[in-house]
Amino acid sequence: MSDLLQSLSRIEKAAQNISDHAEEEKARIGRDYKEKTIAFDKELEHETDRKLNSLQETFDQEVAEEQVKLQREQDGELMRLRNFYKEHHEEIAARLFDAVTAVPDEQ
């Protein structure tokens, strides 16, 4: 009987050791998972920031190019209007004078 109790005691001790080891392994896996998740999140954040910065730079460059294009167009239109006025200012002034001084027709 004593041998049986000793065997059961050894089995119980072995089972407890297996259970303890399993808990330790579970905790280790949990820590590893948490560390990997944190590392992944940091890497993802870094990559996202890098892509956002790249997109912002591209956007800023496109906006600057569009501003230059619009400024050129505006300068060209202003030059065209100035040239038109320079060539036709007397005619414009005469039309304005006639329009301002004209007496409306009575019907």
N, CA, C and O atoms as a Tinker XYZ file with bonds, in Angstrom:
   428  protein
     1  N      0.806000   -1.184000    0.000000    73     2
     2  CA     0.000000    0.000000    0.000000    64     1     3
     3  C      0.856000    1.258000    0.000000    63     2     4     5
     4  O      0.546000    2.240000   -0.674000    81     3
     5  N      1.921000    1.210000    0.755000    73     3     6
     6  CA     2.829000    2.332000    0.829000    64     5     7
     7  C      3.423000    2.630000   -0.544000    63     6     8     9
     8  O      3.592000    3.791000   -0.915000    81     7
     9  N      3.738000    1.576000   -1.296000    73     7    10
    10  CA     4.270000    1.764000   -2.653000    64     9    11
    11  C      3.252000    2.455000   -3.543000    63    10    12    13
    12  O      3.600000    3.301000   -4.366000    81    11
    13  N      2.005000    2.089000   -3.371000    73    11    14
    14  CA     0.937000    2.686000   -4.162000    64    13    15
    15  C      0.800000    4.164000   -3.829000    63    14    16    17
    16  O      0.644000    4.990000   -4.728000    81    15
    17  N      0.857000    4.500000   -2.558000    73    15    18
    18  CA     0.771000    5.906000   -2.138000    64    17    19
    19  C      1.969000    6.696000   -2.654000    63    18    20    21
    20  O      1.826000    7.834000   -3.103000    81    19
    21  N      3.121000    6.099000   -2.588000    73    19    22
    22  CA     4.313000    6.775000   -3.096000    64    21    23
    23  C      4.196000    7.003000   -4.612000    63    22    24    25
    24  O      4.556000    8.069000   -5.112000    81    23
    25  N      3.701000    6.012000   -5.322000    73    23    26
    26  CA     3.510000    6.144000   -6.777000    64    25    27
    27  C      2.507000    7.243000   -7.077000    63    26    28    29
    28  O      2.730000    8.070000   -7.962000    81    27
    29  N      1.397000    7.253000   -6.338000    73    27    30
    30  CA     0.384000    8.303000   -6.543000    64    29    31
    31  C      0.953000    9.675000   -6.210000    63    30    32    33
    32  O      0.657000   10.659000   -6.887000    81    31
    33  N      1.766000    9.734000   -5.170000    73    31    34
    34  CA     2.390000   10.998000   -4.783000    64    33    35
    35  C      3.340000   11.481000   -5.876000    63    34    36    37
    36  O      3.363000   12.666000   -6.208000    81    35
    37  N      4.126000   10.552000   -6.435000    73    35    38
    38  CA     5.043000   10.905000   -7.525000    64    37    39
    39  C      4.261000   11.362000   -8.757000    63    38    40    41
    40  O      4.640000   12.321000   -9.429000    81    39
    41  N      3.166000   10.661000   -9.040000    73    39    42
    42  CA     2.329000   11.023000  -10.200000    64    41    43
    43  C      1.731000   12.417000   -9.994000    63    42    44    45
    44  O      1.709000   13.238000  -10.910000    81    43
    45  N      1.247000   12.667000   -8.770000    73    43    46
    46  CA     0.661000   13.976000   -8.474000    64    45    47
    47  C      1.719000   15.070000   -8.575000    63    46    48    49
    48  O      1.457000   16.149000   -9.106000    81    47
    49  N      2.914000   14.787000   -8.063000    73    47    50
    50  CA     4.006000   15.750000   -8.141000    64    49    51
    51  C      4.385000   16.008000   -9.594000    63    50    52    53
    52  O      4.603000   17.155000   -9.982000    81    51
    53  N      4.464000   14.957000  -10.396000    73    51    54
    54  CA     4.789000   15.100000  -11.825000    64    53    55
    55  C      3.698000   15.892000  -12.532000    63    54    56    57
    56  O      3.995000   16.738000  -13.375000    81    55
    57  N      2.446000   15.627000  -12.199000    73    55    58
    58  CA     1.333000   16.350000  -12.810000    64    57    59
    59  C      1.398000   17.830000  -12.429000    63    58    60    61
    60  O      1.147000   18.702000  -13.260000    81    59
    61  N      1.739000   18.108000  -11.159000    73    59    62
    62  CA     1.853000   19.497000  -10.722000    64    61    63
    63  C      3.003000   20.193000  -11.444000    63    62    64    65
    64  O      2.886000   21.352000  -11.843000    81    63
    65  N      4.125000   19.469000  -11.609000    73    63    66
    66  CA     5.259000   20.043000  -12.336000    64    65    67
    67  C      4.880000   20.346000  -13.786000    63    66    68    69
    68  O      5.249000   21.390000  -14.324000    81    67
    69  N      4.149000   19.438000  -14.409000    73    67    70
    70  CA     3.695000   19.648000  -15.796000    64    69    71
    71  C      2.765000   20.853000  -15.851000    63    70    72    73
    72  O      2.867000   21.686000  -16.752000    81    71
    73  N      1.864000   20.938000  -14.887000    73    71    74
    74  CA     0.924000   22.056000  -14.834000    64    73    75
    75  C      1.665000   23.384000  -14.612000    63    74    76    77
    76  O      1.371000   24.384000  -15.266000    81    75
    77  N      2.623000   23.377000  -13.687000    73    75    78
    78  CA     3.421000   24.584000  -13.424000    64    77    79
    79  C      4.198000   25.001000  -14.678000    63    78    80    81
    80  O      4.245000   26.174000  -15.049000    81    79
    81  N      4.801000   24.000000  -15.309000    73    79    82
    82  CA     5.561000   24.287000  -16.532000    64    81    83
    83  C      4.648000   24.850000  -17.625000    63    82    84    85
    84  O      5.030000   25.769000  -18.350000    81    83
    85  N      3.450000   24.294000  -17.736000    73    83    86
    86  CA     2.495000   24.771000  -18.733000    64    85    87
    87  C      2.096000   26.220000  -18.443000    63    86    88    89
    88  O      1.978000   27.025000  -19.367000    81    87
    89  N      1.889000   26.555000  -17.176000    73    87    90
    90  CA     1.548000   27.935000  -16.794000    64    89    91
    91  C      2.703000   28.890000  -17.107000    63    90    92    93
    92  O      2.503000   29.992000  -17.616000    81    91
    93  N      3.920000   28.432000  -16.785000    73    91    94
    94  CA     5.093000   29.258000  -17.099000    64    93    95
    95  C      5.230000   29.465000  -18.605000    63    94    96    97
    96  O      5.515000   30.570000  -19.067000    81    95
    97  N      5.026000   28.405000  -19.352000    73    95    98
    98  CA     5.104000   28.481000  -20.814000    64    97    99
    99  C      4.011000   29.403000  -21.361000    63    98   100   101
   100  O      4.255000   30.195000  -22.271000    81    99
   101  N      2.824000   29.293000  -20.807000    73    99   102
   102  CA     1.709000   30.145000  -21.208000    64   101   103
   103  C      2.052000   31.614000  -20.948000    63   102   104   105
   104  O      1.805000   32.475000  -21.792000    81   103
   105  N      2.624000   31.890000  -19.775000    73   103   106
   106  CA     3.010000   33.267000  -19.432000    64   105   107
   107  C      4.102000   33.760000  -20.377000    63   106   108   109
   108  O      4.066000   34.905000  -20.826000    81   107
   109  N      5.068000   32.899000  -20.677000    73   107   110
   110  CA     6.152000   33.282000  -21.585000    64   109   111
   111  C      5.613000   33.589000  -22.979000    63   110   112   113
   112  O      5.996000   34.581000  -23.598000    81   111
   113  N      4.726000   32.734000  -23.461000    73   111   114
   114  CA     4.120000   32.950000  -24.782000    64   113   115
   115  C      3.323000   34.251000  -24.783000    63   114   116   117
   116  O      3.350000   34.998000  -25.760000    81   115
   117  N      2.609000   34.521000  -23.681000    73   115   118
   118  CA     1.858000   35.772000  -23.560000    64   117   119
   119  C      2.773000   36.979000  -23.614000    63   118   120   121
   120  O      2.461000   37.965000  -24.282000    81   119
   121  N      3.916000   36.914000  -22.909000    73   119   122
   122  CA     4.891000   38.023000  -22.945000    64   121   123
   123  C      5.473000   38.181000  -24.348000    63   122   124   125
   124  O      5.596000   39.296000  -24.854000    81   123
   125  N      5.828000   37.064000  -24.969000    73   123   126
   126  CA     6.375000   37.117000  -26.329000    64   125   127
   127  C      5.362000   37.739000  -27.287000    63   126   128   129
   128  O      5.710000   38.579000  -28.117000    81   127
   129  N      4.117000   37.318000  -27.160000    73   127   130
   130  CA     3.059000   37.840000  -28.028000    64   129   131
   131  C      2.902000   39.339000  -27.817000    63   130   132   133
   132  O      2.785000   40.096000  -28.781000    81   131
   133  N      2.900000   39.771000  -26.548000    73   131   134
   134  CA     2.757000   41.194000  -26.244000    64   133   135
   135  C      3.938000   41.988000  -26.808000    63   134   136   137
   136  O      3.742000   43.050000  -27.399000    81   135
   137  N      5.157000   41.483000  -26.631000    73   135   138
   138  CA     6.346000   42.160000  -27.165000    64   137   139
   139  C      6.293000   42.257000  -28.690000    63   138   140   141
   140  O      6.607000   43.297000  -29.268000    81   139
   141  N      5.893000   41.160000  -29.328000    73   139   142
   142  CA     5.796000   41.176000  -30.789000    64   141   143
   143  C      4.702000   42.135000  -31.260000    63   142   144   145
   144  O      4.864000   42.811000  -32.276000    81   143
   145  N      3.600000   42.196000  -30.530000    73   143   146
   146  CA     2.508000   43.115000  -30.876000    64   145   147
   147  C      2.975000   44.559000  -30.750000    63   146   148   149
   148  O      2.699000   45.381000  -31.624000    81   147
   149  N      3.682000   44.872000  -29.666000    73   147   150
   150  CA     4.205000   46.230000  -29.474000    64   149   151
   151  C      5.190000   46.583000  -30.576000    63   150   152   153
   152  O      5.138000   47.682000  -31.129000    81   151
   153  N      6.089000   45.656000  -30.901000    73   151   154
   154  CA     7.068000   45.892000  -31.966000    64   153   155
   155  C      6.366000   46.092000  -33.307000    63   154   156   157
   156  O      6.735000   46.975000  -34.081000    81   155
   157  N      5.355000   45.270000  -33.580000    73   155   158
   158  CA     4.598000   45.400000  -34.832000    64   157   159
   159  C      3.899000   46.748000  -34.894000    63   158   160   161
   160  O      3.941000   47.426000  -35.921000    81   159
   161  N      3.256000   47.140000  -33.796000    73   159   162
   162  CA     2.557000   48.426000  -33.756000    64   161   163
   163  C      3.516000   49.590000  -33.992000    63   162   164   165
   164  O      3.196000   50.525000  -34.726000    81   163
   165  N      4.703000   49.529000  -33.363000    73   163   166
   166  CA     5.701000   50.587000  -33.567000    64   165   167
   167  C      6.160000   50.629000  -35.022000    63   166   168   169
   168  O      6.280000   51.707000  -35.605000    81   167
   169  N      6.414000   49.477000  -35.599000    73   167   170
   170  CA     6.852000   49.412000  -36.995000    64   169   171
   171  C      5.750000   49.928000  -37.914000    63   170   172   173
   172  O      6.017000   50.679000  -38.852000    81   171
   173  N      4.518000   49.525000  -37.642000    73   171   174
   174  CA     3.391000   49.984000  -38.448000    64   173   175
   175  C      3.230000   51.497000  -38.340000    63   174   176   177
   176  O      2.984000   52.167000  -39.343000    81   175
   177  N      3.365000   52.032000  -37.146000    73   175   178
   178  CA     3.268000   53.482000  -36.947000    64   177   179
   179  C      4.392000   54.197000  -37.707000    63   178   180   181
   180  O      4.159000   55.219000  -38.353000    81   179
   181  N      5.594000   53.658000  -37.625000    73   179   182
   182  CA     6.740000   54.242000  -38.333000    64   181   183
   183  C      6.487000   54.228000  -39.846000    63   182   184   185
   184  O      6.707000   55.232000  -40.523000    81   183
   185  N      6.036000   53.113000  -40.361000    73   183   186
   186  CA     5.769000   52.981000  -41.793000    64   185   187
   187  C      4.640000   53.917000  -42.219000    63   186   188   189
   188  O      4.710000   54.539000  -43.279000    81   187
   189  N      3.613000   54.013000  -41.401000    73   187   190
   190  CA     2.498000   54.924000  -41.699000    64   189   191
   191  C      2.978000   56.369000  -41.722000    63   190   192   193
   192  O      2.626000   57.127000  -42.626000    81   191
   193  N      3.777000   56.753000  -40.737000    73   191   194
   194  CA     4.327000   58.115000  -40.707000    64   193   195
   195  C      5.177000   58.384000  -41.941000    63   194   196   197
   196  O      5.099000   59.461000  -42.531000    81   195
   197  N      5.984000   57.411000  -42.328000    73   195   198
   198  CA     6.848000   57.567000  -43.501000    64   197   199
   199  C      6.002000   57.779000  -44.750000    63   198   200   201
   200  O      6.294000   58.659000  -45.560000    81   199
   201  N      4.958000   56.977000  -44.907000    73   199   202
   202  CA     4.095000   57.108000  -46.083000    64   201   203
   203  C      3.333000   58.424000  -46.064000    63   202   204   205
   204  O      3.191000   59.080000  -47.096000    81   203
   205  N      2.841000   58.812000  -44.891000    73   203   206
   206  CA     2.126000   60.089000  -44.786000    64   205   207
   207  C      3.047000   61.262000  -45.111000    63   206   208   209
   208  O      2.641000   62.198000  -45.799000    81   207
   209  N      4.275000   61.215000  -44.625000    73   207   210
   210  CA     5.236000   62.272000  -44.934000    64   209   211
   211  C      5.523000   62.328000  -46.430000    63   210   212   213
   212  O      5.620000   63.407000  -47.014000    81   211
   213  N      5.656000   61.169000  -47.037000    73   211   214
   214  CA     5.894000   61.108000  -48.476000    64   213   215
   215  C      4.709000   61.692000  -49.245000    63   214   216   217
   216  O      4.892000   62.462000  -50.188000    81   215
   217  N      3.494000   61.321000  -48.836000    73   215   218
   218  CA     2.301000   61.863000  -49.489000    64   217   219
   219  C      2.201000   63.368000  -49.293000    63   218   220   221
   220  O      1.821000   64.090000  -50.215000    81   219
   221  N      2.540000   63.849000  -48.094000    73   219   222
   222  CA     2.490000   65.287000  -47.823000    64   221   223
   223  C      3.499000   66.022000  -48.696000    63   222   224   225
   224  O      3.190000   67.081000  -49.241000    81   223
   225  N      4.696000   65.473000  -48.832000    73   223   226
   226  CA     5.714000   66.095000  -49.681000    64   225   227
   227  C      5.240000   66.144000  -51.133000    63   226   228   229
   228  O      5.402000   67.160000  -51.809000    81   227
   229  N      4.657000   65.049000  -51.608000    73   227   230
   230  CA     4.144000   65.004000  -52.971000    64   229   231
   231  C      3.038000   66.030000  -53.154000    63   230   232   233
   232  O      3.009000   66.751000  -54.151000    81   231
   233  N      2.126000   66.094000  -52.187000    73   231   234
   234  CA     1.022000   67.051000  -52.247000    64   233   235
   235  C      1.560000   68.478000  -52.257000    63   234   236   237
   236  O      1.124000   69.300000  -53.063000    81   235
   237  N      2.504000   68.776000  -51.365000    73   235   238
   238  CA     3.080000   70.119000  -51.301000    64   237   239
   239  C      3.754000   70.493000  -52.618000    63   238   240   241
   240  O      3.639000   71.629000  -53.080000    81   239
   241  N      4.450000   69.541000  -53.215000    73   239   242
   242  CA     5.125000   69.793000  -54.489000    64   241   243
   243  C      4.093000   70.060000  -55.587000    63   242   244   245
   244  O      4.267000   70.978000  -56.389000    81   243
   245  N      3.020000   69.265000  -55.626000    73   243   246
   246  CA     1.983000   69.462000  -56.631000    64   245   247
   247  C      1.291000   70.812000  -56.460000    63   246   248   249
   248  O      0.992000   71.494000  -57.440000    81   247
   249  N      1.041000   71.193000  -55.209000    73   247   250
   250  CA     0.415000   72.492000  -54.943000    64   249   251
   251  C      1.346000   73.617000  -55.399000    63   250   252   253
   252  O      0.895000   74.578000  -56.022000    81   251
   253  N      2.625000   73.505000  -55.095000    73   251   254
   254  CA     3.584000   74.535000  -55.509000    64   253   255
   255  C      3.644000   74.639000  -57.033000    63   254   256   257
   256  O      3.682000   75.741000  -57.581000    81   255
   257  N      3.654000   73.501000  -57.710000    73   255   258
   258  CA     3.680000   73.511000  -59.174000    64   257   259
   259  C      2.402000   74.142000  -59.734000    63   258   260   261
   260  O      2.455000   74.897000  -60.705000    81   259
   261  N      1.273000   73.837000  -59.132000    73   259   262
   262  CA     0.000000   74.407000  -59.578000    64   261   263
   263  C     -0.022000   75.914000  -59.335000    63   262   264   265
   264  O     -0.547000   76.666000  -60.156000    81   263
   265  N      0.541000   76.358000  -58.217000    73   263   266
   266  CA     0.611000   77.793000  -57.942000    64   265   267
   267  C      1.474000   78.507000  -58.981000    63   266   268   269
   268  O      1.119000   79.589000  -59.450000    81   267
   269  N      2.594000   77.906000  -59.335000    73   267   270
   270  CA     3.468000   78.497000  -60.353000    64   269   271
   271  C      2.721000   78.565000  -61.682000    63   270   272   273
   272  O      2.773000   79.582000  -62.373000    81   271
   273  N      2.033000   77.498000  -62.035000    73   271   274
   274  CA     1.276000   77.458000  -63.285000    64   273   275
   275  C      0.197000   78.542000  -63.294000    63   274   276   277
   276  O      0.056000   79.269000  -64.277000    81   275
   277  N     -0.558000   78.651000  -62.208000    73   275   278
   278  CA    -1.610000   79.663000  -62.128000    64   277   279
   279  C     -1.031000   81.074000  -62.171000    63   278   280   281
   280  O     -1.607000   81.966000  -62.793000    81   279
   281  N      0.103000   81.275000  -61.513000    73   279   282
   282  CA     0.745000   82.594000  -61.535000    64   281   283
   283  C      1.165000   82.954000  -62.956000    63   282   284   285
   284  O      0.983000   84.094000  -63.385000    81   283
   285  N      1.726000   81.996000  -63.690000    73   283   286
   286  CA     2.112000   82.246000  -65.087000    64   285   287
   287  C      0.895000   82.604000  -65.929000    63   286   288   289
   288  O      0.925000   83.545000  -66.722000    81   287
   289  N     -0.191000   81.824000  -65.741000    73   287   290
   290  CA    -1.418000   82.105000  -66.494000    64   289   291
   291  C     -1.964000   83.481000  -66.150000    63   290   292   293
   292  O     -2.393000   84.230000  -67.027000    81   291
   293  N     -1.943000   83.799000  -64.876000    73   291   294
   294  CA    -2.442000   85.102000  -64.437000    64   293   295
   295  C     -1.565000   86.226000  -64.990000    63   294   296   297
   296  O     -2.080000   87.245000  -65.452000    81   295
   297  N     -0.270000   86.048000  -64.944000    73   295   298
   298  CA     0.642000   87.054000  -65.496000    64   297   299
   299  C      0.414000   87.231000  -66.991000    63   298   300   301
   300  O      0.424000   88.355000  -67.492000    81   299
   301  N      0.212000   86.131000  -67.704000    73   299   302
   302  CA    -0.045000   86.194000  -69.145000    64   301   303
   303  C     -1.346000   86.922000  -69.444000    63   302   304   305
   304  O     -1.397000   87.739000  -70.363000    81   303
   305  N     -2.391000   86.640000  -68.688000    73   303   306
   306  CA    -3.682000   87.302000  -68.889000    64   305   307
   307  C     -3.581000   88.789000  -68.575000    63   306   308   309
   308  O     -4.142000   89.617000  -69.293000    81   307
   309  N     -2.875000   89.127000  -67.516000    73   307   310
   310  CA    -2.680000   90.533000  -67.160000    64   309   311
   311  C     -1.910000   91.264000  -68.268000    63   310   312   313
   312  O     -2.245000   92.396000  -68.615000    81   311
   313  N     -0.906000   90.630000  -68.804000    73   311   314
   314  CA    -0.121000   91.225000  -69.894000    64   313   315
   315  C     -1.013000   91.415000  -71.127000    63   314   316   317
   316  O     -0.936000   92.445000  -71.797000    81   315
   317  N     -1.849000   90.434000  -71.420000    73   315   318
   318  CA    -2.758000   90.539000  -72.563000    64   317   319
   319  C     -3.715000   91.709000  -72.386000    63   318   320   321
   320  O     -3.952000   92.472000  -73.322000    81   319
   321  N     -4.267000   91.847000  -71.177000    73   319   322
   322  CA    -5.183000   92.956000  -70.908000    64   321   323
   323  C     -4.476000   94.303000  -70.983000    63   322   324   325
   324  O     -5.028000   95.267000  -71.513000    81   323
   325  N     -3.268000   94.370000  -70.459000    73   323   326
   326  CA    -2.500000   95.626000  -70.545000    64   325   327
   327  C     -2.214000   95.997000  -71.996000    63   326   328   329
   328  O     -2.337000   97.161000  -72.376000    81   327
   329  N     -1.838000   95.021000  -72.800000    73   327   330
   330  CA    -1.563000   95.285000  -74.221000    64   329   331
   331  C     -2.836000   95.722000  -74.938000    63   330   332   333
   332  O     -2.811000   96.649000  -75.748000    81   331
   333  N     -3.940000   95.058000  -74.641000    73   331   334
   334  CA    -5.198000   95.444000  -75.258000    64   333   335
   335  C     -5.556000   96.878000  -74.886000    63   334   336   337
   336  O     -5.958000   97.666000  -75.742000    81   335
   337  N     -5.407000   97.212000  -73.603000    73   335   338
   338  CA    -5.716000   98.580000  -73.168000    64   337   339
   339  C     -4.773000   99.580000  -73.835000    63   338   340   341
   340  O     -5.202000  100.648000  -74.271000    81   339
   341  N     -3.503000   99.235000  -73.913000    73   339   342
   342  CA    -2.520000  100.145000  -74.522000    64   341   343
   343  C     -2.893000  100.416000  -75.982000    63   342   344   345
   344  O     -2.790000  101.550000  -76.449000    81   343
   345  N     -3.318000   99.400000  -76.684000    73   343   346
   346  CA    -3.668000   99.553000  -78.101000    64   345   347
   347  C     -5.034000  100.203000  -78.288000    63   346   348   349
   348  O     -5.250000  100.872000  -79.298000    81   347
   349  N     -5.959000  100.029000  -77.352000    73   347   350
   350  CA    -7.337000  100.477000  -77.564000    64   349   351
   351  C     -7.835000  101.474000  -76.517000    63   350   352   353
   352  O     -9.043000  101.679000  -76.407000    81   351
   353  N     -6.952000  102.092000  -75.756000    73   351   354
   354  CA    -7.413000  102.939000  -74.662000    64   353   355
   355  C     -8.225000  104.138000  -75.142000    63   354   356   357
   356  O     -9.168000  104.558000  -74.470000    81   355
   357  N     -7.867000  104.687000  -76.290000    73   355   358
   358  CA    -8.631000  105.832000  -76.789000    64   357   359
   359  C    -10.055000  105.409000  -77.172000    63   358   360   361
   360  O    -11.021000  106.109000  -76.866000    81   359
   361  N    -10.170000  104.278000  -77.831000    73   359   362
   362  CA   -11.498000  103.776000  -78.210000    64   361   363
   363  C    -12.323000  103.444000  -76.964000    63   362   364   365
   364  O    -13.519000  103.733000  -76.912000    81   363
   365  N    -11.684000  102.837000  -75.969000    73   363   366
   366  CA   -12.376000  102.502000  -74.720000    64   365   367
   367  C    -12.854000  103.773000  -74.032000    63   366   368   369
   368  O    -13.996000  103.843000  -73.578000    81   367
   369  N    -11.987000  104.776000  -73.954000    73   367   370
   370  CA   -12.354000  106.039000  -73.307000    64   369   371
   371  C    -13.508000  106.702000  -74.046000    63   370   372   373
   372  O    -14.427000  107.222000  -73.413000    81   371
   373  N    -13.476000  106.690000  -75.379000    73   371   374
   374  CA   -14.551000  107.306000  -76.161000    64   373   375
   375  C    -15.868000  106.587000  -75.926000    63   374   376   377
   376  O    -16.905000  107.230000  -75.764000    81   375
   377  N    -15.838000  105.258000  -75.907000    73   375   378
   378  CA   -17.075000  104.494000  -75.659000    64   377   379
   379  C    -17.636000  104.781000  -74.267000    63   378   380   381
   380  O    -18.842000  104.956000  -74.093000    81   379
   381  N    -16.752000  104.825000  -73.294000    73   379   382
   382  CA   -17.197000  105.140000  -71.941000    64   381   383
   383  C    -17.796000  106.544000  -71.871000    63   382   384   385
   384  O    -18.840000  106.750000  -71.254000    81   383
   385  N    -17.121000  107.512000  -72.513000    73   383   386
   386  CA   -17.618000  108.890000  -72.513000    64   385   387
   387  C    -18.997000  108.949000  -73.164000    63   386   388   389
   388  O    -19.915000  109.580000  -72.641000    81   387
   389  N    -19.131000  108.282000  -74.312000    73   387   390
   390  CA   -20.421000  108.273000  -75.004000    64   389   391
   391  C    -21.496000  107.601000  -74.146000    63   390   392   393
   392  O    -22.634000  108.069000  -74.105000    81   391
   393  N    -21.159000  106.548000  -73.485000    73   391   394
   394  CA   -22.138000  105.840000  -72.659000    64   393   395
   395  C    -22.572000  106.687000  -71.474000    63   394   396   397
   396  O    -23.742000  106.669000  -71.092000    81   395
   397  N    -21.641000  107.428000  -70.892000    73   395   398
   398  CA   -21.955000  108.241000  -69.724000    64   397   399
   399  C    -22.748000  109.486000  -70.119000    63   398   400   401
   400  O    -23.646000  109.907000  -69.390000    81   399
   401  N    -22.420000  110.072000  -71.265000    73   399   402
   402  CA   -23.041000  111.339000  -71.667000    64   401   403
   403  C    -24.250000  111.160000  -72.570000    63   402   404   405
   404  O    -24.918000  112.139000  -72.900000    81   403
   405  N    -24.534000  109.979000  -72.962000    73   403   406
   406  CA   -25.642000  109.739000  -73.899000    64   405   407
   407  C    -26.972000  110.077000  -73.222000    63   406   408   409
   408  O    -27.182000  109.816000  -72.038000    81   407
   409  N    -27.841000  110.656000  -74.006000    73   407   410
   410  CA   -29.182000  110.965000  -73.540000    64   409   411
   411  C    -30.066000  109.824000  -73.977000    63   410   412   413
   412  O    -30.051000  109.440000  -75.146000    81   411
   413  N    -30.851000  109.264000  -73.039000    73   411   414
   414  CA   -31.689000  108.123000  -73.409000    64   413   415
   415  C    -32.796000  108.567000  -74.369000    63   414   416   417
   416  O    -33.340000  109.665000  -74.253000    81   415
   417  N    -33.105000  107.700000  -75.303000    73   415   418
   418  CA   -34.172000  107.966000  -76.253000    64   417   419
   419  C    -35.517000  107.888000  -75.521000    63   418   420   421
   420  O    -35.757000  106.996000  -74.708000    81   419
   421  N    -36.385000  108.860000  -75.844000    73   419   422
   422  CA   -37.725000  108.821000  -75.273000    64   421   423
   423  C    -38.633000  108.155000  -76.258000    63   422   424   425
   424  O    -38.582000  108.439000  -77.454000    81   423
   425  N    -39.434000  107.301000  -75.785000    73   423   426
   426  CA   -40.315000  106.584000  -76.706000    64   425   427
   427  C    -41.748000  106.935000  -76.517000    63   426   428
   428  O    -42.611000  106.411000  -77.222000    81   427
